[in-house]
Amino acid sequence: MEKLIINAALTGMIPTRKDSPYVPLTPDEIVADARRCIDAGAAILHIHAREMSGEPSYRKEIYYELFTRIRECHPQIIISGSTSGRVYREFDQRAEVLEPGEDCRPDLASLTLGSMNFPTGPSVNSPEMIQRLATAMRSRGIVPEWECFDLGMIDYAHYLIRRGILAPPYYCNILLGSLGTLSADAFHLALMVRALPPGTIWSATGIGRFQFSVNAQAITMGGHVRVGLEDFLYYDAGKTRLATNAGLIDRLVRLAEAAGRSVASPEEARRIIGLPLASPLGNPARSAA
């Protein structure tokens, strides 16, 4: 099977220091944790910015610092910036991450392909917002990282492809088990994978206690994985032992080796997904479409 791409979701928007001492929040903490994750085997870093207070942030100044410092650690690491609308819902806020500074852009950017409910509140993604974000990504040469929590979101990807709003390469995160969306079982994962457009590189995770089981299914199915404290703070479903991002990655590396799969380096992950190698400045050497 293809080498395994590990996508590390370090921080998210919800976990705080009171939830776990291992959640990286400040730029120094996020950069240090990113380095540990790269060393452990991550090829993609899914990045959310936080203010110094720990609150979620959309501000480009923070993203600029994070992106440039992480690329100093490993110029070829694949960086995905979050355009989440859970807290900040205006287009201009959500799009700041796409170009936080001169010669600074992420390789990927999250694109949730529909509205949904989380246990703590809604994530609103109108058709207009999805299409504006997708168009803004494409104009900058950024590949959308589809976030799909339900089968209808994959159906919507097909619609956007037919309209020419989404174009290859296609990279999709399948996220199962969040209350209010598709539950985490093997049938649903297989159904989602089968519905994807041909040629889509897919990654899967379970939200909360389902993280490891869905990761394990994806590894044995030949897919890739997303893992990290954004989605679950513990190693075990019983919530008895707090996890670290690097520890979660190390466990999946060992599982992949047992399944006969080696782990992709950032350079190898770029080839698998269809991303160019980064330029000397650390940005994708890709012309805007």
Contacts in CASP RR format, 6 or more apart in sequence:
PFRMAT RR
TARGET T0000
AUTHOR 0000-0000-0000
METHOD contacts of the structure
MODEL  1
MEKLIINAALTGMIPTRKDSPYVPLTPDEIVADARRCIDAGAAILHIHAR
EMSGEPSYRKEIYYELFTRIRECHPQIIISGSTSGRVYREFDQRAEVLEP
GEDCRPDLASLTLGSMNFPTGPSVNSPEMIQRLATAMRSRGIVPEWECFD
LGMIDYAHYLIRRGILAPPYYCNILLGSLGTLSADAFHLALMVRALPPGT
IWSATGIGRFQFSVNAQAITMGGHVRVGLEDFLYYDAGKTRLATNAGLID
RLVRLAEAAGRSVASPEEARRIIGLPLASPLGNPARSAA
1 222 0 8 1.000
1 223 0 8 1.000
1 260 0 8 1.000
1 261 0 8 1.000
2 222 0 8 1.000
2 223 0 8 1.000
2 261 0 8 1.000
2 264 0 8 1.000
2 272 0 8 1.000
3 261 0 8 1.000
3 262 0 8 1.000
3 263 0 8 1.000
3 264 0 8 1.000
3 268 0 8 1.000
3 269 0 8 1.000
3 272 0 8 1.000
4 219 0 8 1.000
4 223 0 8 1.000
4 224 0 8 1.000
4 225 0 8 1.000
4 252 0 8 1.000
4 256 0 8 1.000
4 261 0 8 1.000
4 262 0 8 1.000
4 263 0 8 1.000
4 264 0 8 1.000
5 43 0 8 1.000
5 44 0 8 1.000
5 201 0 8 1.000
5 203 0 8 1.000
5 224 0 8 1.000
5 225 0 8 1.000
5 264 0 8 1.000
5 269 0 8 1.000
5 272 0 8 1.000
5 273 0 8 1.000
6 41 0 8 1.000
6 42 0 8 1.000
6 43 0 8 1.000
6 44 0 8 1.000
6 224 0 8 1.000
6 225 0 8 1.000
6 227 0 8 1.000
6 249 0 8 1.000
6 252 0 8 1.000
6 253 0 8 1.000
6 263 0 8 1.000
6 264 0 8 1.000
7 42 0 8 1.000
7 43 0 8 1.000
7 44 0 8 1.000
7 45 0 8 1.000
7 46 0 8 1.000
7 80 0 8 1.000
7 173 0 8 1.000
7 203 0 8 1.000
7 224 0 8 1.000
7 225 0 8 1.000
7 226 0 8 1.000
7 227 0 8 1.000
8 34 0 8 1.000
8 37 0 8 1.000
8 42 0 8 1.000
8 44 0 8 1.000
8 45 0 8 1.000
8 46 0 8 1.000
8 226 0 8 1.000
8 227 0 8 1.000
8 228 0 8 1.000
8 245 0 8 1.000
8 249 0 8 1.000
9 46 0 8 1.000
9 205 0 8 1.000
9 226 0 8 1.000
9 227 0 8 1.000
9 228 0 8 1.000
9 229 0 8 1.000
9 230 0 8 1.000
9 231 0 8 1.000
10 24 0 8 1.000
10 30 0 8 1.000
10 33 0 8 1.000
10 34 0 8 1.000
10 37 0 8 1.000
10 45 0 8 1.000
10 46 0 8 1.000
10 47 0 8 1.000
10 48 0 8 1.000
10 228 0 8 1.000
10 229 0 8 1.000
10 230 0 8 1.000
10 245 0 8 1.000
11 23 0 8 1.000
11 24 0 8 1.000
11 25 0 8 1.000
11 30 0 8 1.000
11 47 0 8 1.000
11 48 0 8 1.000
11 50 0 8 1.000
11 229 0 8 1.000
11 230 0 8 1.000
12 48 0 8 1.000
12 56 0 8 1.000
12 82 0 8 1.000
12 229 0 8 1.000
12 230 0 8 1.000
13 48 0 8 1.000
13 56 0 8 1.000
13 82 0 8 1.000
13 84 0 8 1.000
13 86 0 8 1.000
13 87 0 8 1.000
13 230 0 8 1.000
14 120 0 8 1.000
14 230 0 8 1.000
15 23 0 8 1.000
15 229 0 8 1.000
15 230 0 8 1.000
15 233 0 8 1.000
16 23 0 8 1.000
16 25 0 8 1.000
16 54 0 8 1.000
17 23 0 8 1.000
17 25 0 8 1.000
17 54 0 8 1.000
19 233 0 8 1.000
20 229 0 8 1.000
20 233 0 8 1.000
20 242 0 8 1.000
20 243 0 8 1.000
21 242 0 8 1.000
22 229 0 8 1.000
22 233 0 8 1.000
22 242 0 8 1.000
22 243 0 8 1.000
22 244 0 8 1.000
22 245 0 8 1.000
23 229 0 8 1.000
23 233 0 8 1.000
24 30 0 8 1.000
24 32 0 8 1.000
24 33 0 8 1.000
24 245 0 8 1.000
25 50 0 8 1.000
25 54 0 8 1.000
26 50 0 8 1.000
26 52 0 8 1.000
26 54 0 8 1.000
27 62 0 8 1.000
27 65 0 8 1.000
27 66 0 8 1.000
27 69 0 8 1.000
30 47 0 8 1.000
30 50 0 8 1.000
30 66 0 8 1.000
31 66 0 8 1.000
31 69 0 8 1.000
31 70 0 8 1.000
31 73 0 8 1.000
33 245 0 8 1.000
33 246 0 8 1.000
34 45 0 8 1.000
34 47 0 8 1.000
34 70 0 8 1.000
34 73 0 8 1.000
34 77 0 8 1.000
35 70 0 8 1.000
35 73 0 8 1.000
36 244 0 8 1.000
36 245 0 8 1.000
36 246 0 8 1.000
37 45 0 8 1.000
37 245 0 8 1.000
37 246 0 8 1.000
37 249 0 8 1.000
38 45 0 8 1.000
38 73 0 8 1.000
38 74 0 8 1.000
38 77 0 8 1.000
38 266 0 8 1.000
39 246 0 8 1.000
40 245 0 8 1.000
40 246 0 8 1.000
40 247 0 8 1.000
40 249 0 8 1.000
40 250 0 8 1.000
40 253 0 8 1.000
41 249 0 8 1.000
41 253 0 8 1.000
41 263 0 8 1.000
42 77 0 8 1.000
42 249 0 8 1.000
43 77 0 8 1.000
43 78 0 8 1.000
43 263 0 8 1.000
43 264 0 8 1.000
43 265 0 8 1.000
43 266 0 8 1.000
43 268 0 8 1.000
43 269 0 8 1.000
44 77 0 8 1.000
44 78 0 8 1.000
44 79 0 8 1.000
44 80 0 8 1.000
44 108 0 8 1.000
44 266 0 8 1.000
44 269 0 8 1.000
45 70 0 8 1.000
45 77 0 8 1.000
45 78 0 8 1.000
45 79 0 8 1.000
45 80 0 8 1.000
46 80 0 8 1.000
46 81 0 8 1.000
46 82 0 8 1.000
46 110 0 8 1.000
46 145 0 8 1.000
46 226 0 8 1.000
46 230 0 8 1.000
47 63 0 8 1.000
47 66 0 8 1.000
47 67 0 8 1.000
47 70 0 8 1.000
47 79 0 8 1.000
47 80 0 8 1.000
47 81 0 8 1.000
47 82 0 8 1.000
47 106 0 8 1.000
48 56 0 8 1.000
48 81 0 8 1.000
48 82 0 8 1.000
48 84 0 8 1.000
48 230 0 8 1.000
49 56 0 8 1.000
49 57 0 8 1.000
49 58 0 8 1.000
49 59 0 8 1.000
49 62 0 8 1.000
49 63 0 8 1.000
49 66 0 8 1.000
49 82 0 8 1.000
49 97 0 8 1.000
50 56 0 8 1.000
50 57 0 8 1.000
50 62 0 8 1.000
51 57 0 8 1.000
51 59 0 8 1.000
51 62 0 8 1.000
56 84 0 8 1.000
56 86 0 8 1.000
56 87 0 8 1.000
56 88 0 8 1.000
58 88 0 8 1.000
58 93 0 8 1.000
58 94 0 8 1.000
58 96 0 8 1.000
58 97 0 8 1.000
59 96 0 8 1.000
60 96 0 8 1.000
60 97 0 8 1.000
60 99 0 8 1.000
60 100 0 8 1.000
60 101 0 8 1.000
61 100 0 8 1.000
63 81 0 8 1.000
63 96 0 8 1.000
63 97 0 8 1.000
63 100 0 8 1.000
64 100 0 8 1.000
64 101 0 8 1.000
64 104 0 8 1.000
67 79 0 8 1.000
67 100 0 8 1.000
67 104 0 8 1.000
67 105 0 8 1.000
67 106 0 8 1.000
68 104 0 8 1.000
70 77 0 8 1.000
70 79 0 8 1.000
71 77 0 8 1.000
71 79 0 8 1.000
71 278 0 8 1.000
71 282 0 8 1.000
74 266 0 8 1.000
75 278 0 8 1.000
75 280 0 8 1.000
75 282 0 8 1.000
76 265 0 8 1.000
76 266 0 8 1.000
76 267 0 8 1.000
76 270 0 8 1.000
76 277 0 8 1.000
76 278 0 8 1.000
77 266 0 8 1.000
78 107 0 8 1.000
78 108 0 8 1.000
78 266 0 8 1.000
78 269 0 8 1.000
78 270 0 8 1.000
78 273 0 8 1.000
78 275 0 8 1.000
79 106 0 8 1.000
79 107 0 8 1.000
79 108 0 8 1.000
80 106 0 8 1.000
80 107 0 8 1.000
80 108 0 8 1.000
80 109 0 8 1.000
80 110 0 8 1.000
80 145 0 8 1.000
81 97 0 8 1.000
81 106 0 8 1.000
81 108 0 8 1.000
81 109 0 8 1.000
81 110 0 8 1.000
81 145 0 8 1.000
82 97 0 8 1.000
82 109 0 8 1.000
82 110 0 8 1.000
83 94 0 8 1.000
83 95 0 8 1.000
83 97 0 8 1.000
83 98 0 8 1.000
83 109 0 8 1.000
83 110 0 8 1.000
83 111 0 8 1.000
83 133 0 8 1.000
84 94 0 8 1.000
84 110 0 8 1.000
84 112 0 8 1.000
84 123 0 8 1.000
85 94 0 8 1.000
85 112 0 8 1.000
85 123 0 8 1.000
85 124 0 8 1.000
85 125 0 8 1.000
86 118 0 8 1.000
86 121 0 8 1.000
86 122 0 8 1.000
86 123 0 8 1.000
88 94 0 8 1.000
89 124 0 8 1.000
91 129 0 8 1.000
91 132 0 8 1.000
91 133 0 8 1.000
94 129 0 8 1.000
94 133 0 8 1.000
95 132 0 8 1.000
95 133 0 8 1.000
95 136 0 8 1.000
97 106 0 8 1.000
97 109 0 8 1.000
98 105 0 8 1.000
98 106 0 8 1.000
98 109 0 8 1.000
98 136 0 8 1.000
98 137 0 8 1.000
98 140 0 8 1.000
98 142 0 8 1.000
99 105 0 8 1.000
99 140 0 8 1.000
103 281 0 8 1.000
103 283 0 8 1.000
104 283 0 8 1.000
105 140 0 8 1.000
105 141 0 8 1.000
105 142 0 8 1.000
105 283 0 8 1.000
105 284 0 8 1.000
106 142 0 8 1.000
107 142 0 8 1.000
107 143 0 8 1.000
107 270 0 8 1.000
107 275 0 8 1.000
107 278 0 8 1.000
107 284 0 8 1.000
108 142 0 8 1.000
108 143 0 8 1.000
108 144 0 8 1.000
108 145 0 8 1.000
108 171 0 8 1.000
109 133 0 8 1.000
109 137 0 8 1.000
109 142 0 8 1.000
109 143 0 8 1.000
109 144 0 8 1.000
109 145 0 8 1.000
110 144 0 8 1.000
110 145 0 8 1.000
110 147 0 8 1.000
111 130 0 8 1.000
111 133 0 8 1.000
111 134 0 8 1.000
111 137 0 8 1.000
111 144 0 8 1.000
111 145 0 8 1.000
111 146 0 8 1.000
111 147 0 8 1.000
112 123 0 8 1.000
112 125 0 8 1.000
112 130 0 8 1.000
112 147 0 8 1.000
112 149 0 8 1.000
112 153 0 8 1.000
113 125 0 8 1.000
113 130 0 8 1.000
113 146 0 8 1.000
113 147 0 8 1.000
113 148 0 8 1.000
113 152 0 8 1.000
113 153 0 8 1.000
113 154 0 8 1.000
113 156 0 8 1.000
113 157 0 8 1.000
113 160 0 8 1.000
114 125 0 8 1.000
114 130 0 8 1.000
114 152 0 8 1.000
114 153 0 8 1.000
114 156 0 8 1.000
115 122 0 8 1.000
115 123 0 8 1.000
115 124 0 8 1.000
115 125 0 8 1.000
115 126 0 8 1.000
116 122 0 8 1.000
116 123 0 8 1.000
116 125 0 8 1.000
116 149 0 8 1.000
116 150 0 8 1.000
116 178 0 8 1.000
116 180 0 8 1.000
116 181 0 8 1.000
117 123 0 8 1.000
117 179 0 8 1.000
117 180 0 8 1.000
117 181 0 8 1.000
118 178 0 8 1.000
118 179 0 8 1.000
119 178 0 8 1.000
119 179 0 8 1.000
130 156 0 8 1.000
130 160 0 8 1.000
131 160 0 8 1.000
131 165 0 8 1.000
133 144 0 8 1.000
134 144 0 8 1.000
134 160 0 8 1.000
134 165 0 8 1.000
134 166 0 8 1.000
135 165 0 8 1.000
137 143 0 8 1.000
137 144 0 8 1.000
138 144 0 8 1.000
138 165 0 8 1.000
138 167 0 8 1.000
138 288 0 8 1.000
138 289 0 8 1.000
139 288 0 8 1.000
139 289 0 8 1.000
140 288 0 8 1.000
141 284 0 8 1.000
141 286 0 8 1.000
141 287 0 8 1.000
141 288 0 8 1.000
141 289 0 8 1.000
142 284 0 8 1.000
143 169 0 8 1.000
143 171 0 8 1.000
143 273 0 8 1.000
143 275 0 8 1.000
144 166 0 8 1.000
144 171 0 8 1.000
145 171 0 8 1.000
145 172 0 8 1.000
145 173 0 8 1.000
146 153 0 8 1.000
146 157 0 8 1.000
146 170 0 8 1.000
146 171 0 8 1.000
146 172 0 8 1.000
146 173 0 8 1.000
147 153 0 8 1.000
147 173 0 8 1.000
147 175 0 8 1.000
148 154 0 8 1.000
148 157 0 8 1.000
148 172 0 8 1.000
148 173 0 8 1.000
148 174 0 8 1.000
148 175 0 8 1.000
148 192 0 8 1.000
149 175 0 8 1.000
149 176 0 8 1.000
149 178 0 8 1.000
149 181 0 8 1.000
149 182 0 8 1.000
150 181 0 8 1.000
150 182 0 8 1.000
151 182 0 8 1.000
151 191 0 8 1.000
151 192 0 8 1.000
151 195 0 8 1.000
154 172 0 8 1.000
154 192 0 8 1.000
154 195 0 8 1.000
154 196 0 8 1.000
155 195 0 8 1.000
157 166 0 8 1.000
157 170 0 8 1.000
157 172 0 8 1.000
157 196 0 8 1.000
157 197 0 8 1.000
158 197 0 8 1.000
160 166 0 8 1.000
161 167 0 8 1.000
161 197 0 8 1.000
167 289 0 8 1.000
168 199 0 8 1.000
169 201 0 8 1.000
169 273 0 8 1.000
169 274 0 8 1.000
169 275 0 8 1.000
170 196 0 8 1.000
170 197 0 8 1.000
170 199 0 8 1.000
170 200 0 8 1.000
170 201 0 8 1.000
171 200 0 8 1.000
171 201 0 8 1.000
171 202 0 8 1.000
171 203 0 8 1.000
171 273 0 8 1.000
172 196 0 8 1.000
172 200 0 8 1.000
172 201 0 8 1.000
172 202 0 8 1.000
172 203 0 8 1.000
173 202 0 8 1.000
173 203 0 8 1.000
173 204 0 8 1.000
173 205 0 8 1.000
173 226 0 8 1.000
174 189 0 8 1.000
174 192 0 8 1.000
174 193 0 8 1.000
174 202 0 8 1.000
174 203 0 8 1.000
174 204 0 8 1.000
174 205 0 8 1.000
175 181 0 8 1.000
175 204 0 8 1.000
175 205 0 8 1.000
175 206 0 8 1.000
175 207 0 8 1.000
175 226 0 8 1.000
175 231 0 8 1.000
176 182 0 8 1.000
176 183 0 8 1.000
176 184 0 8 1.000
176 185 0 8 1.000
176 188 0 8 1.000
176 189 0 8 1.000
176 192 0 8 1.000
176 204 0 8 1.000
176 205 0 8 1.000
176 206 0 8 1.000
176 207 0 8 1.000
176 210 0 8 1.000
176 214 0 8 1.000
177 183 0 8 1.000
177 184 0 8 1.000
177 206 0 8 1.000
177 207 0 8 1.000
177 208 0 8 1.000
177 210 0 8 1.000
177 214 0 8 1.000
178 207 0 8 1.000
182 188 0 8 1.000
182 192 0 8 1.000
184 206 0 8 1.000
184 207 0 8 1.000
184 210 0 8 1.000
184 213 0 8 1.000
184 214 0 8 1.000
186 217 0 8 1.000
189 204 0 8 1.000
189 214 0 8 1.000
189 217 0 8 1.000
189 218 0 8 1.000
189 221 0 8 1.000
190 221 0 8 1.000
192 204 0 8 1.000
193 202 0 8 1.000
193 204 0 8 1.000
193 221 0 8 1.000
193 223 0 8 1.000
196 202 0 8 1.000
201 224 0 8 1.000
201 272 0 8 1.000
201 273 0 8 1.000
202 218 0 8 1.000
202 223 0 8 1.000
202 224 0 8 1.000
203 218 0 8 1.000
203 223 0 8 1.000
203 224 0 8 1.000
203 225 0 8 1.000
203 226 0 8 1.000
204 214 0 8 1.000
204 215 0 8 1.000
204 217 0 8 1.000
204 218 0 8 1.000
204 223 0 8 1.000
204 224 0 8 1.000
204 225 0 8 1.000
204 226 0 8 1.000
205 211 0 8 1.000
205 214 0 8 1.000
205 215 0 8 1.000
205 218 0 8 1.000
205 225 0 8 1.000
205 226 0 8 1.000
205 227 0 8 1.000
205 231 0 8 1.000
206 213 0 8 1.000
206 214 0 8 1.000
206 215 0 8 1.000
206 231 0 8 1.000
206 232 0 8 1.000
207 231 0 8 1.000
207 232 0 8 1.000
208 231 0 8 1.000
208 232 0 8 1.000
209 232 0 8 1.000
209 234 0 8 1.000
209 237 0 8 1.000
209 238 0 8 1.000
209 239 0 8 1.000
210 237 0 8 1.000
211 227 0 8 1.000
211 228 0 8 1.000
211 231 0 8 1.000
211 232 0 8 1.000
211 248 0 8 1.000
212 235 0 8 1.000
212 237 0 8 1.000
212 251 0 8 1.000
215 225 0 8 1.000
215 226 0 8 1.000
215 227 0 8 1.000
215 252 0 8 1.000
215 255 0 8 1.000
216 255 0 8 1.000
218 224 0 8 1.000
218 225 0 8 1.000
219 225 0 8 1.000
219 252 0 8 1.000
219 255 0 8 1.000
219 256 0 8 1.000
219 259 0 8 1.000
219 261 0 8 1.000
220 259 0 8 1.000
222 261 0 8 1.000
225 252 0 8 1.000
227 245 0 8 1.000
227 248 0 8 1.000
227 249 0 8 1.000
227 252 0 8 1.000
228 243 0 8 1.000
228 245 0 8 1.000
228 248 0 8 1.000
228 249 0 8 1.000
229 243 0 8 1.000
229 244 0 8 1.000
229 245 0 8 1.000
229 248 0 8 1.000
232 243 0 8 1.000
233 239 0 8 1.000
233 242 0 8 1.000
233 243 0 8 1.000
234 240 0 8 1.000
234 241 0 8 1.000
234 242 0 8 1.000
234 243 0 8 1.000
235 241 0 8 1.000
235 242 0 8 1.000
235 243 0 8 1.000
235 247 0 8 1.000
235 248 0 8 1.000
235 251 0 8 1.000
253 263 0 8 1.000
256 262 0 8 1.000
256 263 0 8 1.000
264 272 0 8 1.000
267 277 0 8 1.000
269 275 0 8 1.000
270 276 0 8 1.000
270 277 0 8 1.000
275 284 0 8 1.000
275 286 0 8 1.000
276 284 0 8 1.000
276 285 0 8 1.000
276 286 0 8 1.000
277 285 0 8 1.000
278 284 0 8 1.000
278 285 0 8 1.000
279 285 0 8 1.000
END
